């Protein structure tokens, strides 16, 4: 697989990474052996960047990765995230004591003494970003992390953070139906030498070869209460996606591969991290790196799925707490 730089002067990783939230059952039952098989096959495909977080199964995703890397040391560039506390209620914490405790726990579960990239999963608005950055810089100076990442932030936060210390990567949601980062964040990352890491590049499964059916979602499925998957929004969105699906199939591409390829063509500093827990989906995702989209292909996609086509907000009011707004 083609490689891309994870931030200016950062490590080279496969152009398509792997989000590991599904290992913890976020979108349906997960099988530990299946997840380990996915990790093995990822290496075969050249997918070398893994993204996880403490809250993915309360550390379960990290434990599964740790079990694999114990026998395959140094093969993956691993990123994990901290800053969201789930107890006693969900809230954000960027204070030094918690971030250190969280990082030490992640390193233990991953079975490593160093992680290549450590993100603030969400901004704690009670802690100035400059103070949070100083904490992360100390972790880097101690050799516990290789680079600093920020997630779901606004361009102005990135500017302030980079004034303290270079940031390796920013991870925000970005796909054909979630295009807010185009209004300043992707450009700021490029200007500042920061990798932009789109999560949910296949729109939480909406960009699939087989149409999704929200009636099959479990009560614990994130999408169950998501406005875009609820009627009447879902029916309207499905009509747009059907056209995109036909476009992909006419050209012999899978729908998820084309959706991911589109993100890759938005800039050389983009490294999407589609999530999956199955080998067939992993192979589709990885195939995106081999799709060469011509200018006319990008224009056709823009006509089929114009910016703003999605019906419904990307988050419900409850889900929207945390990501920074800037437009």
C-alpha positions in Angstrom: 0.0 0.0 0.0 1.1 3.6 -0.7 2.3 5.4 2.4 1.7 8.8 3.8 3.5 10.9 6.5 1.7 11.1 9.8 2.5 14.7 10.3 5.5 16.7 9.1 8.6 14.5 9.7 6.4 11.9 11.3 6.4 8.2 10.7 5.3 6.7 7.4 2.1 4.7 7.6 -0.3 3.0 5.1 -2.5 5.6 3.4 -5.5 3.9 4.9 -5.5 3.2 8.6 -7.8 1.1 10.8 -10.2 2.4 13.4 -10.5 -0.2 16.2 -13.7 1.0 18.0 -15.6 -2.0 16.4 -13.3 -4.4 18.3 -15.3 -3.4 21.4 -18.7 -4.1 19.9 -19.8 -0.5 19.1 -21.8 -1.5 16.0 -22.7 -5.1 16.8 -21.3 -8.2 18.5 -17.5 -8.4 18.2 -15.4 -11.6 18.4 -11.9 -11.4 19.9 -10.5 -14.0 17.5 -12.1 -12.3 14.5 -10.5 -9.0 15.7 -7.1 -10.6 16.0 -7.5 -12.0 12.5 -8.3 -8.6 11.2 -5.1 -7.2 12.7 -3.0 -9.9 11.1 -4.6 -9.3 7.7 -4.1 -5.6 8.1 -0.4 -6.1 8.1 -0.7 -8.3 5.0 -2.5 -5.4 3.2 -0.1 -2.7 4.4 -2.5 -1.1 6.8 -0.1 -0.1 9.5 -1.8 2.7 11.4 -4.2 1.6 14.2 -6.5 4.0 16.1 -8.0 3.2 19.4 -9.1 4.9 22.6 -9.7 4.1 26.3 -13.5 4.4 26.0 -13.7 1.8 23.3 -15.1 -1.0 25.4 -13.5 0.5 28.6 -10.1 -0.5 27.4 -11.1 -3.7 25.5 -10.0 -2.5 22.1 -6.5 -1.6 23.6 -6.3 -5.0 25.2 -7.0 -6.8 22.0 -4.4 -4.8 20.2 -1.9 -5.4 23.0 -2.5 -9.2 22.7 -1.6 -9.0 19.0 1.4 -6.7 19.2 2.9 -8.8 21.9 3.8 -11.3 19.2 4.2 -8.7 16.4 6.2 -5.8 18.1 6.9 -2.7 16.1 4.7 -3.6 13.2 2.0 -1.0 13.8 2.0 2.7 14.4 -0.5 3.0 17.2 -2.6 6.0 18.3 -4.8 6.1 21.3 -6.9 8.8 23.0 -7.9 10.1 26.4 -9.9 13.0 27.8 -13.3 11.5 28.2 -14.4 10.1 31.5 -17.4 7.9 31.6 -17.9 7.7 35.4 -19.8 8.8 37.4 -21.3 10.5 34.3 -19.8 11.3 30.9 -17.6 14.4 31.0 -14.3 15.7 29.7 -11.0 15.9 31.7 -7.7 17.3 30.3 -6.1 17.8 33.7 -2.5 16.5 34.1 -3.3 13.9 36.7 -6.1 12.3 34.8 -4.2 12.4 31.4 -1.2 10.7 33.0 -3.3 8.1 34.7 -5.1 7.4 31.4 -1.8 7.2 29.4 -0.2 4.8 31.9 -3.3 2.6 31.7 -3.3 2.6 27.9 0.4 1.7 27.8 -0.2 -1.2 30.1 -3.2 -2.6 28.1 -1.3 -2.2 24.9 1.8 -3.9 26.4 4.2 -1.1 25.3 6.2 1.6 27.0 5.6 4.1 24.2 2.7 5.0 21.9 3.4 6.8 18.6 0.5 9.2 18.9 -1.6 10.3 21.8 -4.8 12.4 21.3 -6.9 14.5 23.5 -10.1 12.7 22.7 -12.1 15.9 23.4 -11.3 19.4 24.6 -12.0 20.1 28.3 -13.1 23.7 28.0 -12.2 24.4 31.6 -8.5 23.7 30.8 -6.8 26.1 28.4 -5.4 24.3 25.4 -2.0 25.7 26.2 -2.0 24.0 29.6 -3.2 20.7 28.1 -0.4 20.9 25.5 2.2 21.5 28.2 1.1 18.2 29.8 1.3 16.3 26.5 4.8 17.9 25.8 6.0 16.5 29.2 4.8 13.0 28.1 6.7 13.3 24.9 9.9 14.5 26.7 9.6 11.5 29.0 9.5 9.2 25.9 6.0 7.9 26.6 4.5 9.3 23.4 5.9 10.1 20.0 3.5 12.8 18.9 0.5 14.9 20.1 -2.9 14.7 18.6 -6.2 16.6 19.0 -9.7 15.4 18.2 -12.9 17.1 17.1 -11.4 20.6 17.4 -11.7 23.9 15.6 -9.0 25.6 13.6 -8.4 28.2 16.2 -7.6 25.6 18.8 -5.1 24.0 16.5 -3.4 27.4 15.9 -3.2 28.0 19.7 -1.9 24.4 20.3 0.8 24.7 17.6 2.1 27.9 19.2 3.1 25.7 22.2 4.4 22.7 20.3 4.0 21.0 16.9 0.9 18.8 16.7 1.3 15.5 14.8 -2.4 14.9 13.8 -5.9 16.1 14.1 -8.8 13.6 14.0 -12.2 14.9 13.1 -15.2 13.3 11.4 -15.0 13.8 7.7 -16.7 12.1 4.8 -18.9 12.8 1.8 -21.8 13.6 4.1 -19.9 15.4 6.9 -17.8 18.1 5.2 -17.4 20.8 7.9 -13.6 20.3 8.1 -13.4 21.8 4.5 -14.2 25.2 6.0 -10.8 25.8 7.5 -9.6 22.8 9.4 -8.1 20.7 6.5 -6.4 23.9 5.3 -5.0 24.7 8.7 -3.6 21.2 9.1 -1.9 21.5 5.7 -0.4 24.9 6.5 0.9 23.8 9.9 2.3 20.4 8.8 -0.4 18.4 10.7 -1.9 15.2 9.4 -5.6 15.2 9.1 -7.1 11.9 10.1 -10.8 11.5 9.0 -12.8 9.2 11.2 -16.1 7.6 9.9 -15.1 8.1 6.2 -17.8 5.7 5.3 -20.4 7.6 7.2 -20.9 5.0 10.0 -21.8 2.4 7.4 -24.1 4.4 5.2 -21.6 4.1 2.3 -21.9 0.3 1.9 -22.5 -2.1 -1.0 -25.6 -3.4 0.7 -28.1 -0.7 2.0 -28.2 -0.4 5.8 -31.5 -1.0 7.6 -31.9 1.1 10.7 -34.7 -1.2 12.0 -32.0 -3.8 12.6 -29.8 -1.6 14.9 -29.5 -2.7 18.5 -30.5 -0.3 21.2 -26.9 0.2 22.0 -25.9 1.1 18.5 -24.7 4.7 18.2 -26.8 5.2 15.1 -30.1 4.3 16.8 -30.5 7.9 18.1 -28.6 9.6 15.3 -30.7 12.1 13.3 -29.4 11.0 9.9 -30.5 7.4 10.5 -34.0 8.4 11.7 -37.0 9.1 9.5 -37.8 11.0 7.5 -34.1 11.9 7.2 -32.9 8.4 6.5 -35.2 7.8 3.5 -34.0 11.0 1.9 -30.4 10.2 2.5 -30.8 6.7 1.1 -32.0 8.1 -2.2 -28.8 10.1 -2.5 -26.6 7.1 -1.5 -28.4 4.8 -4.0 -27.1 7.1 -6.8 -23.6 7.0 -5.4 -23.8 3.2 -5.1 -24.8 2.9 -8.7 -21.9 5.2 -9.8 -19.4 3.0 -7.8 -20.7 -0.2 -9.2 -20.7 1.0 -12.8 -16.9 1.5 -12.4 -16.2 -1.7 -10.6 -15.4 -0.2 -7.2 -17.0 -1.1 -3.9 -19.0 1.7 -2.3 -16.8 2.0 0.9 -13.6 1.9 -1.2 -14.8 4.8 -3.3 -16.0 6.9 -0.3 -12.6 6.4 1.3 -10.7 7.1 -2.0 -12.6 10.4 -2.2 -11.1 11.5 1.2 -7.6 10.4 0.1 -8.0 12.7 -3.0 -8.8 15.7 -0.8 -5.2 16.1 0.2 -1.9 14.3 0.6 -2.0 14.9 4.3 -5.2 13.0 4.9 -5.1 9.5 6.4 -8.6 8.1 6.8 -9.2 5.4 9.5 -12.3 3.4 8.5 -13.4 1.1 11.3 -14.2 -2.6 10.9 -14.1 -5.9 12.7 -14.3 -8.2 9.6 -11.7 -9.1 6.9 -14.0 -8.6 3.9 -14.7 -5.0 5.0 -11.0 -4.5 5.7 -10.1 -5.6 2.2 -12.7 -3.2 0.7 -11.3 -0.3 2.8 -7.7 -1.0 2.0 -8.6 -1.1 -1.8 -9.3 2.6 -1.6 -5.6 3.3 -1.7 -5.4 1.8 -5.2 -8.3 3.9 -6.7 -7.1 6.7 -8.9 -9.9 9.3 -9.3 -9.7 11.6 -12.3 -11.0 15.1 -12.1 -14.1 14.1 -13.9 -14.8 11.4 -11.3 -14.5 13.9 -8.5 -16.8 16.3 -10.4 -19.3 13.5 -10.9 -19.3 12.6 -7.2 -19.8 16.3 -6.4 -22.9 16.3 -8.6 -24.3 13.1 -7.1 -23.6 14.1 -3.5 -23.3 17.9 -3.4 -22.0 19.5 -0.2 -24.7 19.6 2.4 -26.9 16.9 0.8 -27.3 15.0 4.1 -30.6 15.3 5.8 -30.4 15.7 9.6 -27.6 16.8 11.9 -24.6 14.5 12.2 -25.2 14.3 16.0 -28.2 14.5 18.2 -28.2 17.2 20.9 -26.8 14.6 23.4 -24.2 13.3 20.9 -23.1 16.8 19.9 -21.6 17.7 23.3 -17.8 17.9 23.0 -16.9 18.7 19.3 -15.9 22.3 18.8 -17.9 24.5 16.5 -16.4 27.1 14.3 -18.9 28.0 11.5 
